């Protein structure tokens, strides 16, 4: 089977179920977004994302090859950036 060439249309079609409109809660939900929760909401909202980010950074900081990249980084601030919508 030959590879499918990249086109913006193909990329948009492939990304349609998880496009940016579904990632974060909408400030003024339309009837379509009100009917279907955002990806952020489906994942469990702030509590679930916070927990996932904490698990991720604990693993990073425990890795001797990756931890040096974060020396001097305010990790509480870094975690907040990852959770913020």
VMD Tcl script that builds the backbone (N, CA, C; Angstrom):
set m [mol new atoms 255]
animate dup $m
set s [atomselect $m all]
$s set {name element resname resid chain x y z} {
  {N N UNK 1 A 0.846 -1.174 0.000}
  {CA C UNK 1 A 0.000 0.000 0.000}
  {C C UNK 1 A 0.890 1.235 0.000}
  {N N UNK 2 A 0.644 2.162 -0.904}
  {CA C UNK 2 A 1.454 3.369 -1.038}
  {C C UNK 2 A 1.089 4.374 0.052}
  {N N UNK 3 A 2.066 5.147 0.530}
  {CA C UNK 3 A 1.759 6.159 1.528}
  {C C UNK 3 A 0.863 7.249 0.952}
  {N N UNK 4 A 0.035 7.797 1.787}
  {CA C UNK 4 A -0.868 8.871 1.374}
  {C C UNK 4 A -0.115 10.188 1.531}
  {N N UNK 5 A -0.061 11.012 0.466}
  {CA C UNK 5 A 0.653 12.279 0.580}
  {C C UNK 5 A -0.065 13.234 1.535}
  {N N UNK 6 A 0.723 14.081 2.195}
  {CA C UNK 6 A 0.156 15.070 3.110}
  {C C UNK 6 A -0.555 16.166 2.339}
  {N N UNK 7 A -1.745 16.481 2.773}
  {CA C UNK 7 A -2.453 17.665 2.289}
  {C C UNK 7 A -3.135 18.291 3.493}
  {N N UNK 8 A -3.299 19.614 3.511}
  {CA C UNK 8 A -3.996 20.231 4.632}
  {C C UNK 8 A -5.405 19.675 4.823}
  {N N UNK 9 A -6.057 19.347 3.721}
  {CA C UNK 9 A -7.418 18.807 3.823}
  {C C UNK 9 A -7.417 17.445 4.507}
  {N N UNK 10 A -6.447 16.607 4.151}
  {CA C UNK 10 A -6.373 15.281 4.766}
  {C C UNK 10 A -6.043 15.406 6.252}
  {N N UNK 11 A -5.149 16.329 6.584}
  {CA C UNK 11 A -4.799 16.534 7.985}
  {C C UNK 11 A -6.002 17.022 8.777}
  {N N UNK 12 A -6.766 17.950 8.209}
  {CA C UNK 12 A -7.958 18.464 8.892}
  {C C UNK 12 A -8.979 17.350 9.088}
  {N N UNK 13 A -9.151 16.520 8.086}
  {CA C UNK 13 A -10.111 15.419 8.194}
  {C C UNK 13 A -9.657 14.413 9.254}
  {N N UNK 14 A -8.359 14.132 9.308}
  {CA C UNK 14 A -7.845 13.181 10.287}
  {C C UNK 14 A -7.971 13.726 11.699}
  {N N UNK 15 A -7.847 15.041 11.847}
  {CA C UNK 15 A -7.911 15.661 13.165}
  {C C UNK 15 A -9.313 16.076 13.577}
  {N N UNK 16 A -10.277 15.908 12.742}
  {CA C UNK 16 A -11.623 16.413 13.016}
  {C C UNK 16 A -12.185 15.985 14.369}
  {N N UNK 17 A -12.096 14.728 14.789}
  {CA C UNK 17 A -12.702 14.362 16.075}
  {C C UNK 17 A -12.038 15.014 17.282}
  {N N UNK 18 A -10.765 15.410 17.161}
  {CA C UNK 18 A -10.062 15.999 18.297}
  {C C UNK 18 A -9.488 17.367 17.943}
  {N N UNK 19 A -10.228 18.151 17.175}
  {CA C UNK 19 A -9.707 19.469 16.812}
  {C C UNK 19 A -9.680 20.397 18.019}
  {N N UNK 20 A -9.077 21.568 17.874}
  {CA C UNK 20 A -8.865 22.488 18.991}
  {C C UNK 20 A -10.165 22.889 19.677}
  {N N UNK 21 A -11.260 22.932 18.969}
  {CA C UNK 21 A -12.532 23.319 19.577}
  {C C UNK 21 A -12.971 22.333 20.653}
  {N N UNK 22 A -12.500 21.098 20.570}
  {CA C UNK 22 A -12.887 20.090 21.558}
  {C C UNK 22 A -11.906 19.966 22.718}
  {N N UNK 23 A -10.783 20.688 22.685}
  {CA C UNK 23 A -9.758 20.503 23.704}
  {C C UNK 23 A -10.052 21.209 25.013}
  {N N UNK 24 A -10.552 22.419 24.964}
  {CA C UNK 24 A -10.769 23.182 26.192}
  {C C UNK 24 A -12.221 23.606 26.293}
  {N N UNK 25 A -12.681 23.835 27.520}
  {CA C UNK 25 A -14.058 24.290 27.676}
  {C C UNK 25 A -14.272 25.612 26.954}
  {N N UNK 26 A -15.403 25.743 26.333}
  {CA C UNK 26 A -15.731 26.961 25.594}
  {C C UNK 26 A -16.257 28.022 26.547}
  {N N UNK 27 A -15.895 29.293 26.300}
  {CA C UNK 27 A -16.364 30.387 27.143}
  {C C UNK 27 A -17.868 30.568 27.005}
  {N N UNK 28 A -18.374 30.429 25.799}
  {CA C UNK 28 A -19.814 30.507 25.578}
  {C C UNK 28 A -20.216 29.319 24.719}
  {N N UNK 29 A -20.597 28.218 25.355}
  {CA C UNK 29 A -20.857 26.993 24.603}
  {C C UNK 29 A -22.011 27.146 23.616}
  {N N UNK 30 A -21.774 26.649 22.409}
  {CA C UNK 30 A -22.841 26.605 21.417}
  {C C UNK 30 A -23.657 25.348 21.685}
  {N N UNK 31 A -24.724 25.182 20.964}
  {CA C UNK 31 A -25.563 24.007 21.188}
  {C C UNK 31 A -24.801 22.729 20.867}
  {N N UNK 32 A -23.883 22.771 19.885}
  {CA C UNK 32 A -23.116 21.576 19.536}
  {C C UNK 32 A -22.125 21.223 20.647}
  {N N UNK 33 A -21.384 22.211 21.174}
  {CA C UNK 33 A -20.411 21.897 22.212}
  {C C UNK 33 A -21.090 21.631 23.551}
  {N N UNK 34 A -22.288 22.183 23.757}
  {CA C UNK 34 A -23.012 21.915 24.990}
  {C C UNK 34 A -23.487 20.461 25.013}
  {N N UNK 35 A -23.748 19.903 23.839}
  {CA C UNK 35 A -24.221 18.529 23.755}
  {C C UNK 35 A -23.078 17.537 23.990}
  {N N UNK 36 A -21.871 17.901 23.594}
  {CA C UNK 36 A -20.734 17.003 23.750}
  {C C UNK 36 A -19.673 17.688 24.602}
  {N N UNK 37 A -19.276 17.076 25.714}
  {CA C UNK 37 A -18.252 17.682 26.568}
  {C C UNK 37 A -16.915 17.764 25.826}
  {N N UNK 38 A -16.100 18.721 26.210}
  {CA C UNK 38 A -14.781 18.876 25.598}
  {C C UNK 38 A -13.895 17.693 25.974}
  {N N UNK 39 A -12.799 17.549 25.254}
  {CA C UNK 39 A -11.829 16.505 25.568}
  {C C UNK 39 A -11.320 16.691 26.998}
  {N N UNK 40 A -11.043 17.929 27.374}
  {CA C UNK 40 A -10.587 18.244 28.731}
  {C C UNK 40 A -11.593 17.730 29.758}
  {N N UNK 41 A -12.870 17.976 29.531}
  {CA C UNK 41 A -13.916 17.498 30.445}
  {C C UNK 41 A -14.010 15.982 30.431}
  {N N UNK 42 A -13.912 15.371 29.236}
  {CA C UNK 42 A -14.001 13.907 29.140}
  {C C UNK 42 A -12.833 13.226 29.835}
  {N N UNK 43 A -11.678 13.879 29.870}
  {CA C UNK 43 A -10.516 13.305 30.555}
  {C C UNK 43 A -10.617 13.409 32.065}
  {N N UNK 44 A -11.543 14.213 32.559}
  {CA C UNK 44 A -11.733 14.345 33.998}
  {C C UNK 44 A -11.470 15.739 34.523}
  {N N UNK 45 A -11.248 16.688 33.626}
  {CA C UNK 45 A -11.068 18.075 34.034}
  {C C UNK 45 A -9.751 18.324 34.734}
  {N N UNK 46 A -9.728 19.407 35.499}
  {CA C UNK 46 A -8.490 19.855 36.129}
  {C C UNK 46 A -7.875 18.800 37.047}
  {N N UNK 47 A -8.681 18.110 37.823}
  {CA C UNK 47 A -8.148 17.122 38.770}
  {C C UNK 47 A -7.396 16.006 38.044}
  {N N UNK 48 A -7.969 15.483 36.970}
  {CA C UNK 48 A -7.329 14.384 36.248}
  {C C UNK 48 A -6.080 14.847 35.513}
  {N N UNK 49 A -6.135 16.017 34.908}
  {CA C UNK 49 A -4.973 16.536 34.180}
  {C C UNK 49 A -3.851 16.854 35.164}
  {N N UNK 50 A -4.183 17.421 36.311}
  {CA C UNK 50 A -3.185 17.705 37.343}
  {C C UNK 50 A -2.490 16.418 37.772}
  {N N UNK 51 A -3.259 15.378 37.993}
  {CA C UNK 51 A -2.682 14.098 38.406}
  {C C UNK 51 A -1.777 13.530 37.312}
  {N N UNK 52 A -2.198 13.607 36.061}
  {CA C UNK 52 A -1.377 13.096 34.957}
  {C C UNK 52 A -0.070 13.878 34.840}
  {N N UNK 53 A -0.140 15.194 34.992}
  {CA C UNK 53 A 1.059 16.032 34.921}
  {C C UNK 53 A 1.998 15.693 36.075}
  {N N UNK 54 A 1.462 15.487 37.273}
  {CA C UNK 54 A 2.289 15.118 38.421}
  {C C UNK 54 A 3.008 13.791 38.188}
  {N N UNK 55 A 2.292 12.806 37.686}
  {CA C UNK 55 A 2.897 11.501 37.397}
  {C C UNK 55 A 3.993 11.654 36.341}
  {N N UNK 56 A 3.723 12.451 35.306}
  {CA C UNK 56 A 4.693 12.680 34.233}
  {C C UNK 56 A 5.981 13.290 34.786}
  {N N UNK 57 A 5.858 14.380 35.561}
  {CA C UNK 57 A 7.056 15.055 36.055}
  {C C UNK 57 A 7.787 14.244 37.116}
  {N N UNK 58 A 7.090 13.433 37.892}
  {CA C UNK 58 A 7.780 12.547 38.837}
  {C C UNK 58 A 8.665 11.565 38.072}
  {N N UNK 59 A 8.145 11.038 36.978}
  {CA C UNK 59 A 8.928 10.108 36.159}
  {C C UNK 59 A 10.112 10.827 35.506}
  {N N UNK 60 A 9.891 12.029 35.014}
  {CA C UNK 60 A 10.967 12.796 34.385}
  {C C UNK 60 A 12.075 13.085 35.398}
  {N N UNK 61 A 11.682 13.540 36.587}
  {CA C UNK 61 A 12.667 13.918 37.600}
  {C C UNK 61 A 13.408 12.709 38.165}
  {N N UNK 62 A 12.830 11.527 38.049}
  {CA C UNK 62 A 13.480 10.305 38.519}
  {C C UNK 62 A 14.445 9.735 37.474}
  {N N UNK 63 A 14.380 10.243 36.254}
  {CA C UNK 63 A 15.220 9.749 35.168}
  {C C UNK 63 A 16.544 10.518 35.162}
  {N N UNK 64 A 17.661 9.840 35.375}
  {CA C UNK 64 A 18.948 10.539 35.454}
  {C C UNK 64 A 19.361 11.234 34.153}
  {N N UNK 65 A 18.829 10.809 33.024}
  {CA C UNK 65 A 19.164 11.461 31.754}
  {C C UNK 65 A 18.304 12.698 31.499}
  {N N UNK 66 A 17.074 12.708 32.003}
  {CA C UNK 66 A 16.168 13.822 31.732}
  {C C UNK 66 A 16.154 14.882 32.826}
  {N N UNK 67 A 16.338 14.479 34.063}
  {CA C UNK 67 A 16.262 15.414 35.189}
  {C C UNK 67 A 17.184 16.622 35.038}
  {N N UNK 68 A 18.407 16.467 34.511}
  {CA C UNK 68 A 19.278 17.647 34.387}
  {C C UNK 68 A 18.695 18.774 33.521}
  {N N UNK 69 A 17.820 18.445 32.602}
  {CA C UNK 69 A 17.204 19.474 31.766}
  {C C UNK 69 A 16.300 20.398 32.582}
  {N N UNK 70 A 15.900 19.953 33.766}
  {CA C UNK 70 A 14.983 20.726 34.592}
  {C C UNK 70 A 15.660 21.338 35.818}
  {N N UNK 71 A 16.987 21.266 35.883}
  {CA C UNK 71 A 17.711 21.881 36.997}
  {C C UNK 71 A 17.445 23.381 36.978}
  {N N UNK 72 A 17.089 23.920 38.123}
  {CA C UNK 72 A 16.825 25.344 38.236}
  {C C UNK 72 A 15.436 25.765 37.795}
  {N N UNK 73 A 14.624 24.825 37.351}
  {CA C UNK 73 A 13.261 25.132 36.909}
  {C C UNK 73 A 12.322 25.092 38.107}
  {N N UNK 74 A 11.472 26.082 38.212}
  {CA C UNK 74 A 10.436 26.103 39.256}
  {C C UNK 74 A 9.383 25.066 38.837}
  {N N UNK 75 A 9.466 23.875 39.416}
  {CA C UNK 75 A 8.604 22.774 38.975}
  {C C UNK 75 A 7.136 23.010 39.309}
  {N N UNK 76 A 6.839 23.718 40.399}
  {CA C UNK 76 A 5.436 24.023 40.703}
  {C C UNK 76 A 4.857 24.908 39.602}
  {N N UNK 77 A 5.643 25.889 39.173}
  {CA C UNK 77 A 5.196 26.775 38.086}
  {C C UNK 77 A 5.068 25.989 36.776}
  {N N UNK 78 A 6.029 25.104 36.508}
  {CA C UNK 78 A 5.998 24.288 35.287}
  {C C UNK 78 A 4.746 23.417 35.259}
  {N N UNK 79 A 4.409 22.819 36.394}
  {CA C UNK 79 A 3.204 21.978 36.474}
  {C C UNK 79 A 1.944 22.810 36.230}
  {N N UNK 80 A 1.888 24.005 36.827}
  {CA C UNK 80 A 0.714 24.868 36.630}
  {C C UNK 80 A 0.535 25.218 35.158}
  {N N UNK 81 A 1.635 25.455 34.455}
  {CA C UNK 81 A 1.554 25.783 33.017}
  {C C UNK 81 A 0.938 24.632 32.231}
  {N N UNK 82 A 1.271 23.418 32.615}
  {CA C UNK 82 A 0.779 22.242 31.884}
  {C C UNK 82 A -0.707 21.988 32.137}
  {N N UNK 83 A -1.195 22.383 33.297}
  {CA C UNK 83 A -2.588 22.112 33.664}
  {C C UNK 83 A -3.515 23.221 33.209}
  {N N UNK 84 A -2.991 24.423 33.109}
  {CA C UNK 84 A -3.804 25.593 32.778}
  {C C UNK 84 A -4.497 25.423 31.440}
  {N N UNK 85 A -5.741 25.843 31.380}
  {CA C UNK 85 A -6.518 25.756 30.129}
  {C C UNK 85 A -6.543 27.099 29.458}
}
mol reanalyze $m
mol bondsrecalc $m
mol representation Tube
mol addrep $m
